[in-house]
Protein backbone atom coordinates (compact mmCIF):
# COMPACT_ATOMS: atom_id res chain seq x y z
CA UNK A 1 0.00 0.00 0.00
CA UNK A 2 2.73 2.47 0.99
CA UNK A 3 4.76 1.50 -2.08
CA UNK A 4 1.76 2.18 -4.36
CA UNK A 5 1.18 5.55 -2.70
CA UNK A 6 4.85 6.46 -3.05
CA UNK A 7 4.87 5.56 -6.74
CA UNK A 8 1.71 7.58 -7.42
CA UNK A 9 3.13 10.65 -5.69
CA UNK A 10 6.52 10.40 -7.38
CA UNK A 11 6.21 9.22 -11.00
CA UNK A 12 9.13 7.29 -12.45
CA UNK A 13 11.82 9.11 -14.41
CA UNK A 14 11.76 9.18 -18.18
CA UNK A 15 14.43 6.87 -19.55
CA UNK A 16 16.31 8.01 -22.62
CA UNK A 17 18.42 5.44 -24.46
CA UNK A 18 21.25 4.26 -22.19
CA UNK A 19 24.39 6.28 -22.83
CA UNK A 20 27.67 4.88 -21.48
CA UNK A 21 30.77 7.05 -21.54
CA UNK A 22 32.07 4.90 -24.42
CA UNK A 23 30.55 1.99 -26.39
CA UNK A 24 29.98 -0.97 -24.12
CA UNK A 25 29.13 -4.66 -24.54
CA UNK A 26 27.95 -6.45 -21.38
CA UNK A 27 27.84 -10.27 -21.28
CA UNK A 28 25.49 -12.16 -18.98
CA UNK A 29 25.99 -15.14 -16.67
CA UNK A 30 28.48 -17.64 -18.14
CA UNK A 31 28.20 -20.36 -15.44
CA UNK A 32 30.97 -22.61 -16.69
CA UNK A 33 30.08 -22.49 -20.42
CA UNK A 34 33.52 -21.80 -21.90
CA UNK A 35 32.68 -22.49 -25.54
CA UNK A 36 29.71 -20.12 -25.42
CA UNK A 37 31.89 -17.44 -23.83
CA UNK A 38 34.51 -17.74 -26.55
CA UNK A 39 31.81 -17.62 -29.24
CA UNK A 40 30.27 -14.51 -27.67
CA UNK A 41 33.58 -12.68 -27.41
CA UNK A 42 34.08 -13.24 -31.13
CA UNK A 43 30.80 -11.38 -31.78
CA UNK A 44 31.56 -8.24 -29.75
CA UNK A 45 31.64 -5.28 -32.15
CA UNK A 46 34.98 -3.49 -32.59
CA UNK A 47 35.44 -0.45 -30.42
CA UNK A 48 33.26 -1.73 -27.58
CA UNK A 49 34.56 -2.18 -24.06
CA UNK A 50 33.66 -5.71 -22.97
CA UNK A 51 32.23 -6.19 -19.48
CA UNK A 52 31.13 -9.47 -17.89
CA UNK A 53 28.40 -9.24 -15.27
CA UNK A 54 29.53 -12.03 -12.93
CA UNK A 55 28.68 -15.68 -12.25
CA UNK A 56 31.45 -17.30 -14.26
CA UNK A 57 31.38 -20.50 -12.23
CA UNK A 58 29.05 -23.22 -10.89
CA UNK A 59 26.30 -25.25 -12.57
CA UNK A 60 28.17 -25.58 -15.88
CA UNK A 61 30.98 -28.09 -16.35
CA UNK A 62 33.91 -25.80 -17.31
CA UNK A 63 34.13 -23.39 -14.40
CA UNK A 64 37.89 -23.84 -13.95
CA UNK A 65 38.47 -23.22 -17.64
CA UNK A 66 36.32 -20.08 -17.59
CA UNK A 67 38.18 -18.59 -14.62
CA UNK A 68 41.59 -19.35 -16.07
CA UNK A 69 40.56 -17.89 -19.42
CA UNK A 70 39.09 -14.69 -17.99
CA UNK A 71 41.94 -14.09 -15.53
CA UNK A 72 44.35 -14.11 -18.47
CA UNK A 73 42.45 -11.49 -20.47
CA UNK A 74 43.51 -8.00 -19.40
CA UNK A 75 41.30 -6.50 -22.09
CA UNK A 76 38.09 -7.63 -20.35
CA UNK A 77 36.35 -5.99 -17.38
CA UNK A 78 35.04 -8.71 -15.07
CA UNK A 79 32.61 -7.98 -12.24
CA UNK A 80 31.87 -10.22 -9.28
CA UNK A 81 28.69 -12.30 -9.03
CA UNK A 82 27.12 -13.99 -6.04
CA UNK A 83 28.59 -17.36 -7.10
CA UNK A 84 32.12 -15.96 -6.99
CA UNK A 85 31.29 -14.53 -3.56
CA UNK A 86 30.15 -18.00 -2.40
CA UNK A 87 33.38 -19.58 -3.62
CA UNK A 88 35.45 -16.98 -1.76
CA UNK A 89 33.39 -17.54 1.39
CA UNK A 90 34.05 -21.27 1.07
CA UNK A 91 37.79 -20.64 0.84
CA UNK A 92 37.63 -18.49 3.97
CA UNK A 93 35.33 -20.65 6.10
CA UNK A 94 34.41 -23.98 4.49
CA UNK A 95 32.50 -25.35 7.48
CA UNK A 96 30.15 -22.36 7.50
CA UNK A 97 29.85 -21.60 3.78
CA UNK A 98 30.54 -24.93 2.10
CA UNK A 99 27.09 -26.50 2.26
CA UNK A 100 25.33 -23.56 0.67
CA UNK A 101 27.86 -23.20 -2.12
CA UNK A 102 28.01 -26.91 -2.96
CA UNK A 103 24.20 -27.12 -3.14
CA UNK A 104 24.14 -24.17 -5.55
CA UNK A 105 26.59 -25.36 -8.16
CA UNK A 106 29.85 -25.57 -6.26
CA UNK A 107 29.87 -29.32 -6.85
CA UNK A 108 30.48 -28.74 -10.56
CA UNK A 109 33.17 -26.13 -9.88
CA UNK A 110 35.07 -28.44 -7.53
CA UNK A 111 34.89 -31.22 -10.11
CA UNK A 112 36.17 -28.91 -12.84
CA UNK A 113 39.28 -28.21 -10.75
CA UNK A 114 39.80 -31.93 -10.17
CA UNK A 115 38.72 -32.01 -6.52
CA UNK A 116 37.36 -35.51 -5.83
CA UNK A 117 35.19 -37.11 -3.20
CA UNK A 118 32.77 -34.19 -2.88
CA UNK A 119 29.24 -34.92 -1.69
CA UNK A 120 26.22 -32.69 -1.01
CA UNK A 121 26.53 -33.44 2.72
CA UNK A 122 29.99 -33.47 4.30
CA UNK A 123 31.48 -33.01 7.74
CA UNK A 124 33.36 -29.85 8.67
CA UNK A 125 36.63 -31.77 8.44
CA UNK A 126 35.79 -33.03 4.95
CA UNK A 127 34.85 -29.53 3.83
CA UNK A 128 38.15 -28.15 5.09
CA UNK A 129 39.95 -30.89 3.17
CA UNK A 130 38.11 -29.94 -0.02
CA UNK A 131 38.95 -26.29 0.58
CA UNK A 132 42.64 -27.04 0.99
CA UNK A 133 42.64 -29.15 -2.18
CA UNK A 134 40.80 -26.44 -4.15
CA UNK A 135 43.09 -23.71 -2.89
CA UNK A 136 46.13 -25.65 -4.06
CA UNK A 137 44.62 -26.33 -7.48
CA UNK A 138 43.48 -22.73 -8.02
CA UNK A 139 46.75 -21.14 -6.88
CA UNK A 140 47.27 -17.82 -5.15
CA UNK A 141 47.21 -15.73 -8.32
CA UNK A 142 43.78 -16.94 -9.46
CA UNK A 143 42.31 -16.58 -5.97
CA UNK A 144 43.68 -13.02 -5.71
CA UNK A 145 42.22 -12.16 -9.12
CA UNK A 146 38.83 -13.46 -8.04
CA UNK A 147 38.90 -11.61 -4.71
CA UNK A 148 39.79 -8.37 -6.47
CA UNK A 149 36.79 -8.29 -8.79
CA UNK A 150 34.67 -5.15 -8.39
CA UNK A 151 30.94 -5.45 -7.71
CA UNK A 152 29.79 -2.82 -10.21
CA UNK A 153 30.76 -0.49 -13.03
CA UNK A 154 29.28 2.98 -13.61
CA UNK A 155 29.76 4.75 -16.93
CA UNK A 156 27.55 7.56 -18.18
CA UNK A 157 23.91 6.68 -17.56
CA UNK A 158 24.69 2.96 -17.18
CA UNK A 159 25.32 0.93 -14.02
CA UNK A 160 26.38 -2.69 -14.50
CA UNK A 161 25.93 -4.96 -11.48
CA UNK A 162 25.37 -8.69 -11.27
CA UNK A 163 22.02 -8.78 -9.46
CA UNK A 164 20.74 -5.23 -9.92
CA UNK A 165 20.53 -2.36 -7.47
CA UNK A 166 18.39 -0.67 -4.85
CA UNK A 167 16.14 1.65 -6.91
CA UNK A 168 16.02 4.12 -4.04
CA UNK A 169 19.79 4.55 -3.62
CA UNK A 170 22.34 6.33 -5.78
CA UNK A 171 24.70 4.14 -7.84
CA UNK A 172 27.65 5.03 -5.62
CA UNK A 173 25.68 4.21 -2.44
CA UNK A 174 24.78 0.60 -3.25
CA UNK A 175 25.76 -2.01 -0.62
CA UNK A 176 27.85 -4.83 -2.08
CA UNK A 177 25.34 -7.46 -0.92
CA UNK A 178 22.62 -5.74 -2.97
CA UNK A 179 24.81 -5.64 -6.08
CA UNK A 180 25.65 -9.35 -5.72
CA UNK A 181 22.35 -10.78 -4.43
CA UNK A 182 19.66 -8.29 -5.46
CA UNK A 183 17.12 -6.02 -3.81
CA UNK A 184 13.42 -6.83 -3.25
CA UNK A 185 12.26 -3.66 -5.00
CA UNK A 186 14.60 -3.85 -8.00
CA UNK A 187 12.34 -5.74 -10.41
CA UNK A 188 9.12 -3.95 -9.45
CA UNK A 189 10.05 -0.31 -8.89
CA UNK A 190 11.84 1.77 -11.57
CA UNK A 191 14.67 4.10 -10.67
CA UNK A 192 13.97 7.83 -10.67
CA UNK A 193 17.39 9.13 -11.73
CA UNK A 194 17.42 7.96 -15.35
CA UNK A 195 20.19 5.41 -14.71
CA UNK A 196 19.93 2.12 -16.61
CA UNK A 197 20.98 -0.98 -14.64
CA UNK A 198 22.38 -3.87 -16.70
CA UNK A 199 22.17 -7.12 -14.75
CA UNK A 200 22.18 -10.90 -14.81
CA UNK A 201 21.32 -13.16 -11.85
CA UNK A 202 17.62 -13.58 -12.70
CA UNK A 203 17.02 -15.89 -15.67
CA UNK A 204 14.73 -14.48 -18.35
CA UNK A 205 13.40 -16.12 -21.52
CA UNK A 206 14.97 -13.42 -23.70
CA UNK A 207 17.17 -10.39 -23.01
CA UNK A 208 15.12 -7.24 -22.59
CA UNK A 209 15.39 -3.52 -21.78
CA UNK A 210 12.55 -1.66 -20.06
CA UNK A 211 12.06 0.95 -17.33
CA UNK A 212 15.75 1.38 -16.65
CA UNK A 213 16.53 -2.34 -16.38
CA UNK A 214 18.39 -4.47 -18.94
CA UNK A 215 18.24 -8.21 -18.18
CA UNK A 216 20.81 -10.45 -19.89
CA UNK A 217 20.84 -13.79 -18.02
CA UNK A 218 19.16 -16.27 -20.36
CA UNK A 219 20.24 -19.49 -18.66
CA UNK A 220 23.28 -20.48 -20.72
CA UNK A 221 24.11 -23.43 -18.44
CA UNK A 222 20.55 -24.80 -18.66
CA UNK A 223 20.46 -25.11 -22.43
CA UNK A 224 19.52 -21.50 -23.06
CA UNK A 225 21.59 -18.88 -24.85
CA UNK A 226 24.45 -16.77 -23.59
CA UNK A 227 23.31 -13.19 -24.11
CA UNK A 228 24.90 -9.76 -24.21
CA UNK A 229 23.80 -6.18 -24.77
CA UNK A 230 25.64 -3.55 -26.81
CA UNK A 231 25.20 0.06 -25.70
CA UNK A 232 26.44 3.09 -27.61
CA UNK A 233 23.90 5.83 -26.88
CA UNK A 234 21.25 4.46 -29.23
CA UNK A 235 18.68 1.74 -28.53
CA UNK A 236 20.19 -1.37 -26.86
CA UNK A 237 21.20 -4.15 -29.27
CA UNK A 238 21.30 -7.75 -28.09
CA UNK A 239 23.66 -10.57 -29.07
CA UNK A 240 23.14 -14.27 -28.43
CA UNK A 241 25.06 -17.50 -28.94
CA UNK A 242 23.77 -21.04 -28.45
CA UNK A 243 25.45 -24.41 -28.10
ABEGO torsion letter per residue (X at the ends): XAAAAAAAABBBBBBBBBBBABBBBBBBBAGGBAAAAAAAAAABBBGBBBBBAEGABEGBAAAAAAAAAAAABAABBBBBBAAAAAAAAAAABAAAAAAAAAAAGAAAAAAAAGBBGBBABBBAAAAAAAAAAAAAAAEAAAAAAAAABBABBBBEABBBBAAEBBAABBAAABBAAAAAAEBAAAAABBBAAGBBBBBBGBBBABBBBBGGBBBABAGAAAGBBBBBBBBAGBBBBBBBBBX
